[in-house]
Amino acid sequence: MNTPNTEKQYHEVLTQCRKLYVDKMKDYGPAWRILRAPSITDQIFIKVKRIRTLQTVSEHLVDEGVEPEFIGIVNYAAMGIIQLQLGVVDQPDLTSAEATTLYDKVTNEAYELMTRKNHDYSEAWRDMRVSSITDLIMAKVLRTKSIEDHGGKTIVSEGLDANYYDMINYAVFALILLSEQKGKGHEE
């Protein structure tokens, strides 16, 4: 079951992610509609790779923390799910409003999935390290790449969309934990 703060914290993080998604659409429109699933997965790979580097290397040459990368993972994973549902196009075919409506649908589905899993796992993520959550996201990215390399076919595993949904939820959990750590005056 969810602690009293989980629902509120989850929605606060999603509000932050959604704001960046909407703001980027004001700059670029839904240009991402031309990206094939492997390209989206590779974008997520780049972000999680950078997070892992920042978590293990003491010197950072770009003055940004891991939070923007986790937000990017949420947003790219949502785009990936939309691409799986609608298919790839050669030219952007959605208005920003339509793309935002689809984003809201996907993130609501991610929230509902989180609620069910969170109940069954008794919020185990709250006792995890952010670095472990990062590793789980990396594992999901590598699984996704493997499924993509097999033409999207699996024998016993969940499909691409399930991995993208898990990436969204793990990234949200990491952002919640990072926010709590900042409130306590330390970061991982």
N, C-alpha and C positions, 0 to 999 in steps of 0.2 A: 504494500500500500504506500501511497505517497505521503511524505511528511507535509505538514501544512504549507511549507514554503515551496515545494517542488513545482506545483502548478504555476504559482506566481513567478518564480524564478525562470521557469521554462519560457513562459510567455514574454517576460522582459527580454530574455536573450533573443527570442524570435523577432520581437519588435525591433531590436537593434540590427539584426540580420536583414530584415525586410526593408528597413530604412536605406541601408546601403544598396540593396538590390534595386529599389525604386530610384534612388539617386543615380546609380550607374545607368539605368534605363533612360533617364533624362539626358545623360551625356551621349550614350551610344545606341539607344533603342534596343530592341531585342535581336541584336546582331548575332547573339549566341545561338539562335535557331539554326544556323548553318553548321554548327559543330556536331560531328558524329560522336557517338557514345565513347569510343576510345580517346578522342580528344578531350572530352570532359573528364574522363578518368585520369588522363595524364595531367590535367590542370590540378586535380585534387592530389595526385601523386606529388607534384611539385610543392604544393602547400604543406603537405604532411612531412615531406622530406625536409623542408626548411624548418618546420617546428622541431623535428628531431635534432637538427643541427643546432638550433638555438638552445635546446635543452641540454646539449652535451658540450658545446664549445663556449668558452668564457668570453672570447672577443667577438663582437658583432659589428660588422662594417655598415650595416643599414640600421638606423635607429628606429626600429619598429619591433614591438613585442610579438608574442604568438597569437594574441587575441585576433588581430585582423586576418591571420591565416585560418584560424578556426571558423571565423565568420565566412571566409571564402569557401571553406569546405561545405558549410551548410548550404550556401547559395549555389555552388556548382553541383552538389548532389541533388538539390531540388531541380535544377535545370536538366540534369541527367534523367531524372524520372519523367519530367515533361517531355523530353526528347524521345524516351522509350514509348510514351503514351501516344505522341502525335507523329512521330517519325521525323526524320531530318529533311530540311528543305534547302533549295539552292539560294533562295532569297528570303529574308525575314518576312513572315506572313502574319504576324500578330501585332496588334497595337500594344503599347506599353500597358494599357489598362487590362487587356486580355491576358497578357503575360503575367501581370500581377495577380489577377484572379486565379490563374493556374498555380502560381506560386503559393497563394494562400490555401488552395485546395490540398496541395502536396504537403505543406507544412502542418496543416490540420491533421492529415492522415498520419504523418510522422508523430505528432503529439498523441494521437489515439493509440498508435502502436506502442509508444513509450509508456503510456499509462498502463496498458495490459502487461507488458514485460516488466515494468517497474513493480507492479503488484506481485508478480510471480517470483521475481528476484529480490524482493524486499529491499529495494534501493541499494543494492550492493555497490553500485558506482560511487556512492558517497564515501566509501572507505577505500577507494582506489586512488592511486597517484595519477596526476595529469599525464605523466610520462607513460604510464601503463595504458591509459586511454588513447594516447597518441599511437602507441604500438598496435592497439586493436584497430584503429582506423587504418594504419598502414597495412595490416593483415587483410582488412576488407578491400582495400585498394588492390592489393596483389591478387586476391581471389577474383575480383572483378576483371582485372586485366586477363587473367587466365580464362575466365568464362568468355570474355570477348574474343580471345585468341582461338577459342573453340566454336566460334560462330554463335555464341549465346546459348549453346546447348549444355545442359547439365544432366548427370545421371541421378544423383541423389541430393544434390545441393540446391539451396534456394537460388533464385535467378538474380539478374542484375538489379532489378528494382529493390529487392530485399536488402542487398548490400548497400545501395545508395541510401535507403531509409535508415539503416543502422549507422552509416557515416553521419547523417544529419544528427541523430540522437546522441551518438558519442561526442560529436563536436559541441553540441549544446551542453552536455554534461561537463565537458572540459571547461567551457566558458563559465558555467555556474561555479565550479570549484575554484577557478582562477579569481572570480569575483569575491568569493568567500575568503580566499587567502589574502587578497588585497585588503579586505575589511579587517583581517587579523594582523596585517602588517608584514606578511611574508609571501614570497612567490616560490614556486617549485622550478 
